[in-house]
């Protein structure tokens, strides 16, 4: 086996993990024997991906225990990308899955699976034959939908072989957010081994992108952009023509924002905040399966095309693997503000509800939404769960800007709450506290118990001080590290009660979540 093919196969293995439903494999070495074995594993993973696509569960409803408590209807859409149209929220994900909700709490599947009859593209195998043939695949990966000035809905889809970066992003259009979408063709390709790529140079997976995971957005000046990429050579951004939705000429792959040498970073999404005048770049680090350590991170910039810096001032362009490396998580852990990773709020003795606790496993590949009328920010993502294997569902959490103009994420899923004005007496009490850390790890971070004393001290399993300022601003000081964020009253599904929570962030990019211990009434 020649050196070029060995490198190609190693790169292919590295790219496999971006599959929306594949199982994680260890990084391969460059021996011919192991490369051949990896080929067998790739085929098995492709089969598992198709199997999960076919077995994606339908929406399931969680009924309330008491009148007046929130009702949630869950649905499975991997890599949900959100749009709001005609009073309805829509999310679009991998495997041509989509769902809608009037309130971000109750989701109804529109369609799922690359099968004829899916309302998004009813004759998908014929309509999208060219794209599926190019990607050498039977499914679609993460996509994005945006409405342009002509009133039509433009669906940016992606296809990928799965065991290599042979991929493409294309465009389809519809008069309705529910389809049917008509294919306009592919416009950006990757994975042309030994051939000229989109920028005219020979394709190199260590520096060129894997053309999947598009997100399209307007900046504050009305310019249209597409950020995209996964693993391989990193995350890129390019400017689009707002009248056609296609790239402006002579950009190649666009401008690189971060990544190189197959580090596990994907799912870019950019949210502009008029309050701070920053563009916030959301990313998912790690492997997406239950053992992959998937976690969400952010960085920010004053320009849509960067540079993007984290809370410590690190430029994310430096978030890359060393030459010749694969999946070097240690190299990228220092970059980006970590919002959420694996965690569990453990139920305490005397608390209401049942079970040992509740939390998330490998939450990520998010989109965001800013409701300009209410001022609320939402984070929409998929997640797996402790003790539930690879099953995944949509979750929505509110986000808030702290005093340092960084987003923090509410600890519990959105249940219609609005942040309020709280007193120190309301904020004081015992809390289950989760430290999300900065690591990329399959470890589930279990909560500990701390007491926010009325005199401003923190006692229990940690010691320090705390403060409530303004209407709801929270400041915690632990081991001389200051964390800033908000207090928020939320509904807790574990205890089926309303509880006080806090979400705070340190300058080092570490998030702490607190959820009040809710004793049985």
C-alpha positions as CSV (number, residue, x, y, z in Angstrom):
1,X,0.0,0.0,0.0
2,X,1.6,3.3,-1.0
3,X,2.2,6.2,1.3
4,X,-0.4,8.4,-0.3
5,X,-3.2,5.8,0.1
6,X,-2.1,5.1,3.7
7,X,-2.4,8.9,4.4
8,X,-5.8,9.0,2.7
9,X,-7.1,6.1,4.7
10,X,-5.9,7.6,7.9
11,X,-7.6,10.9,7.1
12,X,-10.7,9.0,6.1
13,X,-10.8,7.3,9.5
14,X,-10.4,10.7,11.2
15,X,-13.3,12.1,9.3
16,X,-15.6,9.2,10.1
17,X,-16.5,10.5,13.5
18,X,-18.4,13.5,12.0
19,X,-21.1,11.2,10.9
20,X,-24.4,12.2,12.6
21,X,-24.9,8.6,13.9
22,X,-21.6,6.7,13.7
23,X,-19.9,5.0,16.6
24,X,-16.5,6.3,17.7
25,X,-13.3,4.4,16.9
26,X,-9.8,5.0,18.3
27,X,-7.3,7.0,16.2
28,X,-5.7,4.6,13.7
29,X,-1.9,4.2,13.3
30,X,-0.3,4.2,9.9
31,X,0.5,0.5,9.5
32,X,-0.9,-1.3,6.5
33,X,-2.5,-4.0,8.6
34,X,-4.4,-1.6,10.8
35,X,-5.4,0.5,7.8
36,X,-7.0,-2.6,6.3
37,X,-8.8,-3.3,9.6
38,X,-10.0,0.3,9.7
39,X,-11.6,-0.2,6.3
40,X,-13.6,-3.1,7.7
41,X,-14.6,-0.9,10.7
42,X,-15.6,1.9,8.4
43,X,-18.0,-0.4,6.6
44,X,-19.5,-1.6,9.9
45,X,-19.9,2.0,11.1
46,X,-21.6,3.0,7.8
47,X,-24.1,0.2,8.4
48,X,-24.7,1.3,12.0
49,X,-25.3,4.9,10.7
50,X,-28.0,3.6,8.3
51,X,-29.5,1.4,11.0
52,X,-29.8,4.3,13.4
53,X,-31.3,6.5,10.7
54,X,-34.0,3.8,10.1
55,X,-34.6,3.3,13.8
56,X,-34.7,6.9,14.9
57,X,-37.5,7.0,17.4
58,X,-40.7,9.0,16.9
59,X,-41.6,11.8,19.2
60,X,-42.6,10.8,22.7
61,X,-44.6,12.8,25.1
62,X,-43.8,13.4,28.7
63,X,-47.1,13.9,30.5
64,X,-47.4,16.3,33.5
65,X,-48.0,15.1,37.0
66,X,-49.8,18.1,38.2
67,X,-52.0,20.6,36.4
68,X,-50.1,23.7,35.4
69,X,-46.7,22.0,35.1
70,X,-44.9,22.2,31.8
71,X,-45.6,19.7,29.0
72,X,-42.8,18.6,26.8
73,X,-43.1,16.6,23.5
74,X,-39.7,15.3,22.5
75,X,-38.4,14.4,19.1
76,X,-35.2,13.1,17.7
77,X,-33.4,15.4,15.2
78,X,-29.6,15.1,15.2
79,X,-27.7,18.4,14.6
80,X,-30.8,20.6,14.8
81,X,-30.6,23.9,12.9
82,X,-33.4,26.4,13.7
83,X,-35.5,28.8,11.7
84,X,-38.6,30.8,12.7
85,X,-41.3,31.2,10.1
86,X,-45.0,32.0,10.3
87,X,-45.2,31.6,14.1
88,X,-43.5,28.2,14.1
89,X,-40.0,27.1,15.0
90,X,-38.5,24.6,12.6
91,X,-35.3,22.5,13.0
92,X,-33.5,20.6,10.3
93,X,-30.9,17.9,10.9
94,X,-29.0,14.9,9.6
95,X,-30.8,12.1,7.7
96,X,-33.3,14.6,6.2
97,X,-35.0,14.9,9.6
98,X,-37.0,17.9,10.6
99,X,-39.4,18.9,13.3
100,X,-41.5,21.9,14.3
101,X,-42.7,23.5,17.5
102,X,-44.8,26.6,18.4
103,X,-43.1,27.1,21.7
104,X,-39.7,25.3,21.7
105,X,-41.1,22.8,24.1
106,X,-43.4,20.6,22.1
107,X,-41.9,19.1,18.9
108,X,-43.7,17.3,16.0
109,X,-41.6,15.4,13.4
110,X,-42.2,16.6,9.9
111,X,-40.2,13.8,8.3
112,X,-37.1,11.7,8.8
113,X,-35.0,9.4,6.7
114,X,-33.7,9.6,3.1
115,X,-36.7,7.8,1.7
116,X,-39.2,8.6,-1.0
117,X,-42.2,10.2,0.6
118,X,-40.3,12.4,3.0
119,X,-42.2,15.7,2.7
120,X,-39.0,17.7,2.6
121,X,-38.0,16.1,-0.7
122,X,-40.6,13.5,-1.6
123,X,-38.7,12.0,-4.5
124,X,-35.4,12.3,-2.7
125,X,-33.5,9.4,-4.3
126,X,-34.2,10.7,-7.8
127,X,-34.1,14.5,-7.0
128,X,-30.8,14.2,-5.1
129,X,-29.2,11.4,-7.1
130,X,-26.3,13.5,-8.2
131,X,-25.4,14.6,-4.7
132,X,-25.8,11.1,-3.2
133,X,-23.6,9.7,-5.9
134,X,-20.9,12.3,-5.4
135,X,-20.9,11.7,-1.7
136,X,-21.0,8.0,-2.2
137,X,-23.6,7.9,0.5
138,X,-27.3,7.0,1.1
139,X,-28.0,9.7,3.6
140,X,-27.6,13.5,4.3
141,X,-25.7,15.1,7.1
142,X,-26.3,18.3,8.9
143,X,-28.0,21.1,6.9
144,X,-29.3,24.6,7.4
145,X,-32.3,26.6,6.1
146,X,-32.6,30.4,5.6
147,X,-35.3,32.6,4.0
148,X,-33.9,35.1,1.5
149,X,-35.3,38.3,0.1
150,X,-37.4,36.6,-2.5
151,X,-39.4,34.9,0.3
152,X,-38.2,31.4,-0.6
153,X,-36.6,29.0,1.8
154,X,-33.1,27.9,0.9
155,X,-31.9,24.6,2.2
156,X,-28.2,24.2,2.4
157,X,-27.7,20.4,2.5
158,X,-24.5,18.4,2.9
159,X,-23.5,14.9,1.9
160,X,-20.4,12.9,2.9
161,X,-19.0,9.5,2.2
162,X,-18.5,9.0,6.0
163,X,-15.1,7.2,5.9
164,X,-13.4,10.0,4.0
165,X,-13.8,13.8,3.5
166,X,-15.4,13.2,0.1
167,X,-18.3,15.6,0.6
168,X,-20.3,18.4,-0.8
169,X,-22.6,21.3,0.2
170,X,-25.5,22.0,-2.1
171,X,-28.6,24.1,-2.3
172,X,-32.3,23.4,-2.7
173,X,-35.3,25.8,-2.6
174,X,-38.9,25.8,-1.6
175,X,-41.8,28.1,-1.1
176,X,-42.5,26.6,2.3
177,X,-40.3,25.7,5.3
178,X,-41.9,22.2,5.2
179,X,-40.9,21.6,1.5
180,X,-40.9,20.2,-1.0
181,X,-37.4,21.5,-1.7
182,X,-36.2,21.4,-5.3
183,X,-32.5,20.8,-5.9
184,X,-30.4,23.6,-7.4
185,X,-27.2,21.4,-7.3
186,X,-23.9,21.2,-5.4
187,X,-21.6,24.3,-5.2
188,X,-18.8,23.3,-2.9
189,X,-16.9,20.0,-2.9
190,X,-14.1,18.3,-0.9
191,X,-12.1,15.1,-0.8
192,X,-10.8,15.1,-4.4
193,X,-7.7,13.0,-3.6
194,X,-4.8,13.9,-5.8
195,X,-6.9,16.4,-7.8
196,X,-7.2,20.2,-7.8
197,X,-9.6,21.4,-5.0
198,X,-11.9,24.4,-4.9
199,X,-8.9,26.7,-4.3
200,X,-6.9,25.3,-7.2
201,X,-4.4,23.4,-5.1
202,X,-4.2,19.6,-4.7
203,X,-6.7,18.6,-2.1
204,X,-5.1,18.0,1.3
205,X,-7.4,16.9,4.2
206,X,-5.0,18.2,6.8
207,X,-5.5,21.8,5.7
208,X,-8.6,21.8,3.4
209,X,-12.1,21.5,4.8
210,X,-14.6,18.7,4.9
211,X,-17.5,20.4,3.1
212,X,-20.3,19.7,5.5
213,X,-22.2,21.3,8.5
214,X,-23.1,24.6,6.8
215,X,-24.7,27.5,8.6
216,X,-25.9,30.6,6.6
217,X,-26.6,33.9,8.3
218,X,-26.9,37.7,7.6
219,X,-24.5,40.0,9.4
220,X,-25.5,43.3,10.9
221,X,-24.8,45.0,7.6
222,X,-27.0,42.7,5.6
223,X,-24.2,40.7,4.1
224,X,-24.7,36.9,3.7
225,X,-22.2,34.4,5.0
226,X,-21.8,30.7,5.2
227,X,-19.6,29.1,8.0
228,X,-19.0,25.4,7.6
229,X,-16.6,22.5,8.2
230,X,-15.8,19.5,10.3
231,X,-12.6,17.8,11.4
232,X,-10.0,17.7,8.5
233,X,-8.5,21.1,7.9
234,X,-11.0,22.9,10.1
235,X,-13.8,25.5,10.1
236,X,-14.1,28.0,7.2
237,X,-16.3,31.0,6.3
238,X,-17.2,32.5,2.9
239,X,-19.4,35.3,1.7
240,X,-22.5,34.5,-0.3
241,X,-24.6,36.4,-2.9
242,X,-27.8,37.4,-1.0
243,X,-29.8,37.3,-4.2
244,X,-28.8,33.7,-5.2
245,X,-27.6,32.2,-2.0
246,X,-24.4,31.0,-3.8
247,X,-20.8,31.9,-3.0
248,X,-19.3,35.1,-4.4
249,X,-16.7,34.2,-7.0
250,X,-12.9,33.6,-6.5
251,X,-13.1,32.6,-2.8
252,X,-11.9,29.0,-3.1
253,X,-12.9,27.5,0.3
254,X,-13.1,30.9,1.9
255,X,-11.3,32.0,5.0
256,X,-10.1,29.6,7.7
257,X,-11.3,30.4,11.3
258,X,-9.7,27.5,13.1
259,X,-8.6,23.8,12.9
260,X,-6.0,21.7,11.2
261,X,-4.7,18.1,11.2
262,X,-8.0,16.4,12.0
263,X,-8.8,17.9,15.4
264,X,-12.4,17.0,16.5
265,X,-14.2,20.3,16.0
266,X,-17.4,20.7,14.0
267,X,-20.9,22.1,13.8
268,X,-20.1,25.9,13.6
269,X,-22.9,28.3,14.1
270,X,-22.7,32.1,14.4
271,X,-25.0,34.4,16.5
272,X,-24.8,38.2,16.4
273,X,-25.8,40.1,19.6
274,X,-26.9,43.7,19.1
275,X,-26.4,44.3,22.9
276,X,-22.7,43.5,22.7
277,X,-22.0,44.1,19.0
278,X,-20.2,40.7,19.0
279,X,-20.5,37.7,16.7
280,X,-20.4,34.5,18.8
281,X,-19.1,31.4,17.1
282,X,-20.6,28.2,18.6
283,X,-18.7,24.9,18.1
284,X,-18.8,21.3,19.2
285,X,-15.6,19.6,20.3
286,X,-14.9,15.9,20.7
287,X,-16.7,12.8,19.4
288,X,-20.5,12.9,19.1
289,X,-21.4,9.5,20.4
290,X,-22.1,8.6,24.0
291,X,-18.4,7.9,24.7
292,X,-17.0,10.8,22.6
293,X,-17.0,13.7,25.1
294,X,-18.9,16.0,22.8
295,X,-19.2,19.5,24.3
296,X,-20.3,23.0,23.2
297,X,-17.9,25.9,23.2
298,X,-18.0,29.6,22.0
299,X,-15.6,32.4,21.0
300,X,-16.4,35.9,19.8
301,X,-15.4,38.5,17.3
302,X,-16.3,42.0,16.2
303,X,-16.4,40.8,12.6
304,X,-18.3,37.9,11.1
305,X,-15.2,36.5,9.5
306,X,-13.1,36.7,12.7
307,X,-10.6,36.5,14.2
308,X,-12.5,34.7,17.0
309,X,-11.1,34.9,20.5
310,X,-12.1,33.1,23.7
311,X,-12.4,34.6,27.2
312,X,-8.7,34.3,27.8
313,X,-7.9,36.1,24.5
314,X,-6.7,33.1,22.6
315,X,-7.2,33.3,18.9
316,X,-9.0,30.1,17.7
317,X,-6.9,30.0,14.6
318,X,-4.4,28.3,16.9
319,X,-6.8,25.5,17.8
320,X,-5.2,22.9,15.7
321,X,-3.5,19.5,15.9
322,X,0.3,19.0,15.5
323,X,1.4,17.8,12.1
324,X,0.8,14.1,11.6
325,X,-1.7,13.9,14.5
326,X,-5.2,12.6,14.7
327,X,-7.9,13.5,17.3
328,X,-5.4,15.4,19.5
329,X,-8.0,16.6,22.0
330,X,-5.3,17.9,24.4
331,X,-4.1,20.3,21.7
332,X,-7.5,22.0,21.5
333,X,-8.8,21.8,25.0
334,X,-7.3,25.2,26.0
335,X,-9.3,27.0,23.3
336,X,-12.9,28.2,23.5
337,X,-15.3,28.9,26.4
338,X,-16.9,25.6,27.4
339,X,-20.7,26.0,27.9
340,X,-21.7,22.5,28.6
341,X,-20.4,18.9,28.5
342,X,-21.4,15.6,30.1
343,X,-23.0,16.1,33.5
344,X,-25.6,14.8,36.0
345,X,-27.5,16.6,38.7
346,X,-27.7,13.8,41.3
347,X,-30.9,13.6,43.3
348,X,-30.2,14.3,46.9
349,X,-31.8,12.4,49.9
350,X,-35.2,13.9,50.6
351,X,-35.7,15.4,47.2
352,X,-38.8,14.9,45.2
353,X,-38.9,12.9,42.0
354,X,-37.2,9.6,41.4
355,X,-34.1,8.0,40.0
356,X,-30.5,8.7,40.8
357,X,-30.4,12.0,38.8
358,X,-30.7,13.6,35.4
359,X,-28.3,15.2,32.9
360,X,-26.8,15.0,29.4
361,X,-24.2,13.0,27.6
362,X,-22.5,14.4,24.5
363,X,-24.6,17.6,24.1
364,X,-23.8,19.5,21.0
365,X,-24.1,20.5,17.3
366,X,-26.3,23.4,18.3
367,X,-28.0,26.3,16.6
368,X,-29.2,29.5,18.3
369,X,-32.1,31.9,18.1
370,X,-32.5,35.5,19.2
371,X,-36.1,36.7,19.8
372,X,-35.8,40.4,19.2
373,X,-39.2,41.1,20.7
374,X,-38.6,39.4,24.1
375,X,-34.8,39.7,24.0
376,X,-34.4,36.0,24.8
377,X,-31.6,33.9,23.4
378,X,-32.1,30.2,22.9
379,X,-29.6,27.4,22.3
380,X,-31.1,24.4,20.4
381,X,-29.0,21.2,20.3
382,X,-29.2,17.4,20.4
383,X,-28.1,15.4,23.3
384,X,-27.8,11.8,24.6
385,X,-28.5,10.9,28.2
386,X,-27.0,8.9,31.1
387,X,-27.8,5.2,30.9
388,X,-29.7,5.6,27.6
389,X,-27.0,4.7,25.1
390,X,-27.1,6.4,21.7
391,X,-30.7,7.6,21.8
392,X,-30.9,11.4,21.3
393,X,-33.4,14.2,21.5
394,X,-33.8,17.9,20.8
395,X,-33.2,20.2,23.8
396,X,-33.6,23.9,24.1
397,X,-32.0,26.1,26.9
398,X,-32.1,29.8,27.4
399,X,-28.8,31.7,27.3
400,X,-28.0,35.0,29.0
401,X,-25.2,37.5,28.6
402,X,-23.1,38.0,31.8
403,X,-21.4,41.2,32.9
404,X,-18.4,40.3,30.8
405,X,-20.5,40.0,27.6
406,X,-20.2,36.2,27.4
407,X,-23.1,33.8,27.1
408,X,-24.0,31.5,29.9
409,X,-26.6,28.7,29.5
410,X,-29.5,28.0,31.8
411,X,-29.0,24.6,33.6
412,X,-32.5,23.2,32.8
413,X,-34.4,23.0,29.5
414,X,-36.6,25.9,28.5
415,X,-40.1,25.7,30.0
416,X,-41.4,29.1,29.1
417,X,-39.6,30.9,31.9
418,X,-38.6,34.6,31.8
419,X,-35.7,35.8,34.0
420,X,-36.9,38.0,36.8
421,X,-35.8,40.2,39.7
422,X,-34.7,38.1,42.7
423,X,-33.8,38.9,46.3
424,X,-30.8,37.6,48.2
425,X,-33.1,35.6,50.4
426,X,-34.6,33.8,47.3
427,X,-31.1,33.0,46.0
428,X,-29.7,31.7,49.2
429,X,-29.9,28.0,49.9
430,X,-28.5,24.5,49.1
431,X,-27.5,23.8,45.5
432,X,-26.4,20.9,43.4
433,X,-23.3,22.3,41.6
434,X,-21.8,21.0,38.4
435,X,-18.3,22.1,37.2
436,X,-18.1,21.6,33.5
437,X,-14.3,22.0,33.4
438,X,-12.4,22.5,30.2
439,X,-11.7,18.9,29.3
440,X,-12.9,16.8,26.3
441,X,-13.8,13.6,28.1
442,X,-16.5,10.9,28.3
443,X,-16.5,11.4,32.1
444,X,-19.9,12.5,33.4
445,X,-19.4,15.4,35.8
446,X,-21.5,14.6,38.9
447,X,-22.9,17.4,41.0
448,X,-21.7,18.2,44.5
449,X,-23.7,20.1,47.1
450,X,-22.9,23.6,48.3
451,X,-24.7,26.1,50.4
452,X,-25.1,29.8,49.5
453,X,-25.4,31.2,52.9
454,X,-27.4,34.4,53.6
455,X,-24.2,36.1,54.8
456,X,-22.6,35.7,51.4
457,X,-20.4,32.7,52.2
458,X,-20.3,29.5,50.2
459,X,-20.0,26.4,52.4
460,X,-20.3,22.6,51.8
461,X,-18.1,20.7,49.4
462,X,-16.7,24.0,48.2
463,X,-16.0,27.2,50.1
464,X,-15.9,30.8,48.9
465,X,-18.3,33.8,48.6
466,X,-21.3,34.8,46.5
467,X,-23.2,37.9,45.6
468,X,-26.5,38.9,43.9
469,X,-26.3,42.3,42.2
470,X,-28.8,44.2,40.1
471,X,-32.0,42.2,39.3
472,X,-30.4,38.8,38.8
473,X,-26.6,39.0,38.3
474,X,-24.7,36.3,40.1
475,X,-21.0,36.4,41.1
476,X,-19.3,33.4,42.8
477,X,-15.7,33.4,44.1
478,X,-14.2,30.0,44.6
479,X,-10.5,29.4,45.2
480,X,-9.8,33.0,44.2
481,X,-11.5,32.4,40.8
482,X,-14.4,34.7,39.9
483,X,-17.4,33.4,38.0
484,X,-20.1,35.7,36.6
485,X,-23.5,34.9,35.3
486,X,-27.2,34.9,36.4
487,X,-29.7,33.5,38.8
488,X,-32.8,32.1,37.2
489,X,-35.9,30.4,38.5
490,X,-36.7,27.3,36.4
491,X,-38.7,24.1,36.2
492,X,-36.7,21.1,37.2
493,X,-37.9,17.9,35.4
494,X,-36.0,15.7,37.9
495,X,-37.8,17.0,41.0
496,X,-40.9,18.3,39.1
497,X,-40.6,21.5,41.0
498,X,-39.7,25.1,40.3
499,X,-36.2,25.8,41.6
500,X,-33.7,28.6,41.7
501,X,-30.7,28.0,39.5
502,X,-27.5,29.8,38.7
503,X,-25.2,29.7,35.6
504,X,-21.8,31.4,35.9
505,X,-18.6,31.5,33.9
506,X,-15.0,32.2,34.8
507,X,-12.5,34.2,32.8
508,X,-10.7,30.9,32.1
509,X,-13.8,29.7,30.2
510,X,-15.2,27.3,32.8
511,X,-18.9,27.1,33.5
512,X,-20.5,26.3,36.8
513,X,-24.2,25.3,37.0
514,X,-26.3,25.3,40.2
515,X,-29.8,23.8,40.7
516,X,-31.4,24.3,44.1
517,X,-32.0,21.1,46.2
518,X,-35.8,20.7,46.1
519,X,-37.0,18.8,49.2
520,X,-40.4,17.0,49.0
521,X,-43.2,19.4,49.9
